[in-house]
Amino acid sequence: MELGDLVEYLENKTILITGGAGFVAKMFVEKILRTQPNVKKLYVLLRPSQCNSPPQRFQTQVMEKELFRLLRAKWGKEFDSFIWERVEAVGGDISDENLGIKDAILRDHMFKHIDFIVNCAATTDFFERYNYNKLLLYYLRIIIYIYIY
Ligand SMILES: NC(=O)c1ccc[n+]([C@@H]2O[C@H](COP(=O)([O-])OP(=O)(O)OC[C@H]3O[C@@H](n4cnc5c(N)ncnc54)[C@H](OP(=O)(O)O)[C@@H]3O)[C@@H](O)[C@H]2O)c1
């Protein structure tokens, strides 16, 4: 597949990008918005923080970064509306059930409309410890699911 075909393919697509405040996700979001402004919707999943809502996190940790200078220069005063018409910053955690998205209406809408998922969420800190309880619950859920279905 040529790069041009890929860009064309992204037109009118709805994409879920996890790990939204991370290095790779930021680059990915910027690249899509720059090369395919006719993307339909980017749901950007960010872990909730105590002080900032997901849109605030996206604003300060993603779109205000130097990386977005070309888009900012291109869209000028319309930069903010250009971004927010295409991006929805959603709070969640990929290790939780339903990706930790609490708003059931939003979640159903997302799961119905997403064309594909780009997972950029990862633990890149070698010193972070496993949450064993969470891991255990996760595997229990899978076993129950397999048993029932
Ligand atoms: N950076 C590179 O050059 C590079 C090159 C090749 C491959 N990769 C791979 O690409 C992936 C992302 O790397 P990166 O450099 O973007 O890492 P990063 O900057 O550390 O970003 C990872 C993001 O994932 C989020 N995250 C972690 N656990 C999560 C969870 N349970 N639910 C939701 N979000 C979660 C983090 O959220 P918080 O902000 O809340 O902590 C963080 O924003 C990794 O698998 C890495 O190995 C990276």
The ligand as an ORCA input file, in Angstrom:
! r2SCAN-3c Opt
* xyz 0 1
  N       8.797      6.348     21.520
  C       9.340      5.659     20.532
  O      10.280      6.090     19.852
  C       8.767      4.313     20.153
  C       9.285      3.645     19.046
  C       8.747      2.412     18.684
  C       7.725      1.860     19.428
  N       7.252      2.513     20.517
  C       6.174      1.871     21.283
  O       5.008      2.694     21.198
  C       4.274      2.568     22.409
  C       4.059      3.963     23.021
  O       5.334      4.530     23.297
  P       5.478      6.053     23.723
  O       6.889      6.441     23.507
  O       4.392      6.870     23.111
  O       5.228      5.937     25.311
  P       4.791      7.094     26.306
  O       5.219      8.422     25.824
  O       5.226      6.639     27.651
  O       3.198      7.034     26.224
  C       2.459      5.952     26.689
  C       1.100      6.485     27.040
  O       0.298      5.359     27.401
  C      -0.520      5.768     28.465
  N      -0.953      4.611     29.235
  C      -0.204      3.757     29.978
  N      -0.970      2.825     30.549
  C      -2.248      3.091     30.154
  C      -3.498      2.485     30.413
  N      -3.603      1.409     31.199
  N      -4.600      3.014     29.835
  C      -4.514      4.104     29.032
  N      -3.358      4.738     28.765
  C      -2.243      4.244     29.311
  C       0.305      6.720     29.295
  O      -0.619      7.510     30.002
  P      -0.238      8.597     31.095
  O       0.171      9.798     30.295
  O      -1.492      8.783     31.846
  O       0.891      8.017     31.918
  C       1.095      7.450     28.213
  O       0.461      8.656     27.838
  C       5.083      1.636     23.328
  O       4.583      0.340     23.179
  C       6.485      1.727     22.762
  O       7.229      0.560     23.018
  C       7.735      3.729     20.883
*
